[in-house]
Amino acid sequence: MALPPRVFFTLYETSVRWDCSISDIADWAAVGKLKIKTGIGLVRCGEAVFAGQVDISAMDLLPLFRRSGTVPAEGVVRRIMPPGHADWLVITDPAGGVTITVADMLILAEDVFGFEDDHDMARRAANSASGASPYDWEGMNVALIQRIHDRGLPATQADLIAEMQHWFADQSDGTKMPDSRSIRRRITPIWRALRKEDA
């Protein structure tokens, strides 16, 4: 039985994945290209009480993202944006805010994948793959071309990824199948190019 898809990436994992610094990620979050999340214990913002997953501001924690000089081990979150809220809420209890480290900061996997799609990073990931692979990617490319030639594109990219996962399953009696993220990296450049032609 396959595991469910990845839900979060830490900032460290994302920086390795994108070959960039954590400061770069904080910059992109500061201008609204990404949302940094964390989990907090019970806090009060005025009369409202919150706990669990919240958005935090990279600019509020700027010392943690310095590109040079001494970087503190911890920062203090004094405002949060809980799910379903459009505005920042100030933490009133505890009065000093909530202590946090960079290791506690997360990005939703769907935001990571969306960022990669928006900035054509899937092409780089696919082209940089090296070494022997346990999967028949060339065979998948042939199956993909045949599928598009015979029936065109499906309604969504997710449908096409699912079809290619089924193709891998059929080739190996369900024993050797890459995850949807790996297939997505290889399909996205093709999907984007063909969708551009349809526009």
C-alpha positions in Angstrom: 0.0 0.0 0.0 1.4 3.4 -1.0 2.0 6.1 1.6 0.0 9.3 1.2 1.8 12.3 -0.4 4.2 14.5 1.5 2.4 17.3 3.4 5.3 19.6 4.6 8.9 20.4 3.9 11.1 22.1 6.5 13.0 25.2 5.4 16.2 23.2 5.5 14.8 20.5 3.2 13.5 23.1 0.8 16.8 24.9 0.6 18.6 21.7 -0.3 15.9 20.8 -2.8 16.2 24.2 -4.5 19.9 24.6 -4.1 19.4 28.0 -2.4 19.9 29.5 1.0 17.3 29.7 3.7 17.7 33.5 3.4 16.4 33.2 -0.2 13.4 31.3 1.0 12.7 34.0 3.7 13.0 36.7 1.0 10.4 35.0 -1.2 8.1 34.5 1.8 8.5 38.2 2.7 7.2 39.3 -0.7 4.3 36.8 -0.7 5.6 34.0 -3.0 5.6 31.5 -0.1 3.9 31.0 3.2 6.0 29.9 6.2 4.1 27.9 8.8 4.7 26.5 12.2 2.8 24.8 15.0 2.2 26.5 18.3 0.7 25.6 21.6 -2.3 27.4 23.0 -2.0 31.2 22.7 -4.5 34.1 23.1 -4.9 36.9 20.7 -7.2 39.3 22.5 -10.4 37.3 23.2 -9.6 34.5 20.7 -7.6 31.4 21.5 -5.6 29.5 18.9 -3.3 26.5 18.7 -1.9 24.3 16.0 -0.9 25.4 12.5 -0.4 29.1 11.8 1.4 31.3 9.3 4.3 33.4 10.6 6.0 36.4 9.0 9.6 36.1 7.8 10.2 39.8 8.3 9.2 39.5 12.0 12.0 37.0 12.4 14.6 38.6 10.2 17.6 38.1 12.5 17.2 34.3 12.0 17.7 34.8 8.2 20.9 37.0 8.2 23.2 36.3 5.2 26.2 37.3 7.3 27.2 37.8 10.9 26.0 36.0 13.9 22.6 34.4 13.6 20.6 33.8 16.8 19.4 30.3 17.6 15.9 31.4 18.4 13.4 34.1 17.5 10.1 35.3 19.0 6.8 35.2 17.2 4.6 38.0 18.4 1.9 37.8 15.7 0.3 35.0 13.7 -2.2 34.3 11.0 -4.4 31.3 11.8 -6.1 29.3 9.0 -9.1 31.2 7.6 -7.8 34.6 8.7 -6.7 37.3 6.3 -5.1 39.6 8.9 -2.2 39.2 11.4 -3.3 38.7 15.0 -1.1 39.9 17.9 -0.3 37.3 20.6 -1.4 38.8 23.9 -0.8 35.7 26.0 1.9 34.8 26.6 2.8 38.4 26.6 6.3 37.8 25.4 5.2 35.8 22.3 6.3 32.3 21.3 9.9 31.2 20.9 10.7 29.5 17.6 13.7 28.2 15.7 14.2 27.8 12.0 13.9 24.0 12.4 10.3 24.6 13.5 9.4 26.4 10.2 7.5 24.5 7.5 6.2 25.1 4.0 3.2 23.1 2.6 4.4 20.5 0.0 1.7 21.8 -2.4 3.2 25.3 -2.1 6.7 23.9 -2.8 5.5 22.0 -5.9 3.5 25.1 -7.0 6.6 27.3 -6.7 8.6 24.8 -8.7 6.0 24.8 -11.4 5.7 28.6 -11.5 9.5 29.0 -11.8 10.1 26.1 -14.2 12.2 24.3 -11.6 10.8 20.9 -12.6 12.8 21.1 -15.9 16.0 21.6 -14.0 15.3 18.7 -11.6 14.5 16.4 -14.5 17.5 17.4 -16.5 19.9 17.1 -13.5 18.9 13.5 -12.7 21.9 11.3 -13.0 23.0 7.8 -12.4 21.1 4.6 -12.8 17.4 4.7 -11.9 15.2 1.8 -10.8 12.4 3.1 -13.0 11.9 2.9 -16.8 11.7 6.6 -17.5 12.4 6.2 -21.2 9.5 3.7 -21.4 7.3 6.2 -19.6 8.2 8.8 -22.1 7.2 6.5 -25.0 3.9 5.7 -23.2 3.3 9.4 -22.6 3.8 10.2 -26.2 1.5 7.4 -27.4 -1.2 8.5 -24.9 -1.0 12.2 -26.1 -0.9 11.2 -29.8 -3.8 8.8 -29.5 -6.1 10.6 -27.1 -4.7 14.1 -26.5 -4.2 15.6 -23.0 -6.5 14.7 -20.1 -8.4 17.5 -18.3 -5.7 17.9 -15.6 -2.0 17.3 -15.1 -2.9 15.2 -12.0 -4.9 12.9 -14.3 -1.9 12.4 -16.6 0.4 11.7 -13.6 -2.1 9.1 -12.3 -2.1 7.4 -15.7 1.7 7.2 -15.8 1.7 5.8 -12.2 -0.7 3.1 -13.5 1.6 2.5 -16.4 4.5 1.8 -14.0 2.3 -0.4 -11.9 1.3 -2.4 -15.0 4.9 -2.9 -16.0 5.9 -4.3 -12.7 2.8 -6.0 -11.4 2.4 -3.2 -8.9 5.7 -3.7 -7.3 7.8 -0.8 -8.7 6.2 2.5 -9.0 7.7 6.0 -8.5 5.9 8.6 -6.4 3.7 11.2 -8.0 6.2 13.9 -7.3 9.0 12.2 -9.3 6.6 11.7 -12.2 5.4 15.3 -11.9 8.9 16.6 -12.3 9.3 14.9 -15.7 5.8 15.6 -17.0 5.5 19.3 -16.0 7.7 20.7 -18.8 5.8 18.7 -21.4 2.4 19.6 -19.9 3.3 23.3 -19.8 4.7 23.3 -23.4 1.6 21.6 -24.8 -0.8 23.7 -22.8 0.9 26.8 -24.1 0.4 25.6 -27.7 -3.4 25.1 -27.0 -3.7 28.6 -25.6 
